[in-house]
Amino acid sequence: MWARKFGMRVPQFFVGFGPTVFSRTRGETEFGIKAIPMGGYIRIVGMIPPAEEGESKRATRMRSFIAEVRGQALNDVRPGDEGRVFYAKPWWQRVIVMSAGPLHNLLLAVVFFAITLTAVGTSVITTQVRSVPACVVPAGAQSIDRAAADDSDVCDIPIVTSGAEAGEVCDLGTPNCALPVASPAARAGLQPGDTIVAVGGESVDPTAYDSWTTVQQAIRNSPGEELALTIERDGERQELTVTPIENTVLTDDGDGTMTAGYLGVSPVGGFARQGIGEMPGYFGMIVTNSIERLVEIPERVPQLFRAAFLGEERDEQGPIGVVGVGRISGEVFSIEDFSNGEKLSFFLSLLASVNLVLFLFNLLPMYPLDGGHVAGALYEKGRSTVARWRGRPDPGPFDIARLMPVAYVVAGLFIALSGLLLVADVVNPITLQ
């Protein structure tokens, strides 16, 4: 649409790749469907400009390759197309045309997420308390396994309280031996079924998508300090003061440890619709998480390879491919405990996530991705501006054909990653179980 709006000639618009299954020509554009339903493309005349004046004619394998690619692209140019070729259009028109696909992916992502959030509902962690442990037991304490073995209460089993033997079962009356201390939540009087409606004087919506994160962060930031909670119990509000104890946890990057507050409550999961005012924060959270996952892909590839070919356990937080997405989708839709609304929410969220990732990935400034064309147009504008400031002639269109070797490397890496994901999703899949 945008290419035609700016007068570019678009000879093809196809869904899929490979052999043509069906096509029909309307006007000067052939619309059709290809055999391999993996994406789609449009072909615009003159994507690659003619060779720049003064370009070296010395024969090398790389120059021959670039010349061949350039010749194939220019073969599409017919008499009368001179003003309709892509490379001859202003830089800003080329930026709009090459950004249009990813930006419409972004628009679809926003629409699907908005429908999911406001009309269908989304899974949330509510601020209702599901359980309150009676005591605090160190991770890995011997009493945990013993209590599980004889079905006793772990709070009734004395353990060593400090030192190198902390957490080992001991006999009451011996030095450094005592029953586990009561959890801060139990001491403060919190009970299962209580709903936290305010923390530290800040009101929280019990079913908002980010309310439990707010409560959790307030607890983590208050080790050894009093923290005011407002709870709702049996329809009445009560004020409680809790004092989280110090706990050693991993840092967010997982490279070290830090001291954080521990209260001793676990929340109830839920499913709820959100107000449209929550959309910016919710979408911002999704975008941030998506970017972090994309950035992490290179460092997760070695583990993915080991999982695919060496039998190593699959990283549940690692990347998955089309087959993996299909498998998990099937598992979700087969769960009888999920309501139709929850399944619809998952489906729309999946569509939104795919579109969001396509937007982020395609705008990477690497040729042949759309972002590579955008970067080329912006570079051309930049060097034209610099030349004008220096009183020099406009250097003309940026010769993107020189980036074809980069394009083949990028395409090769993408195909290799797709193949690796396919193998891993088949032989060592990630499942809900």
Secondary structure, DSSP 8 states (H G I E B T S, - for coil): -HHHHTT----EEEEEEEEEEEEEEETTEEEEEEEEEEEEEEE-TTSS----TT------HHHHHHHHHHHHHHTT--TT-TTTSGGGS-HHHHHHHHHHHHHHHHHHHHHHHHHIIIII-EEEEEEEEEE--SB---TT-HHHHHHHHHT--GGGS-EE-SSTTTT-B--TTSTTEE---B-HHHHHT--TT-EEEEETTEE--TTSTTHHHHHHHHHHT-TTS-EEEEEEETTEEEEEEE--EEEEEE-TTSSSEEEEEE---EEEEEEE---GGGHHHHHHHHHHHHHHHHHHHHHHHHHHHHHHHS-----TTS---HHHHHHHHHHHHH-TTS-HHHHHHHHHHHHHHHHHHHHHHHTSS-TTSHHHHHHHHHHHHHHHHHHHHTT-----S--GGGGHHHHHHHHHHHHHHHHHHHHHHHHS-----
